[in-house]
Amino acid sequence: VQLQASGGGWVQAGGSLTLSCAVSGPTFSSSAVGWFHQIPGKFREVVAGISWSGDNTYYADSAKGRFVISRDNVKNTVDLQMNSLKPEDTGVYFCAARSTLGPNYVYTEWGDYRSWGQGTQVTSPA
């Protein structure tokens, strides 16, 4: 699969932003997808993940209650709605995918993913 992330931008802390990951390829509908956050000098950290069925999701503690991950298996997109943004949410966001045999698998480690898109920058100053 090939992935392309978009939707990043500049938004004041407390605001909202929705990132979108467009996925092409025949295996998207059987792929789990995750969103990752990276700041300079740090490893990419998972923010949220979603199973290919959409029934299972995972959120990092930093994202719980503020972010919502969703997917549309017809449009081949996975969105990350980011609310109540904080300055520490600033960074580059990547989406990633991997095929899975089960509809409800969610992966939470960057090493679990096989395909990555380019990042999109989010800046949320105080």
Salt bridges, closest charged atoms under 4 A:
ASP61 OD1 - LYS64 NZ 3.13
ASP89 OD2 - ARG66 NH1 2.76
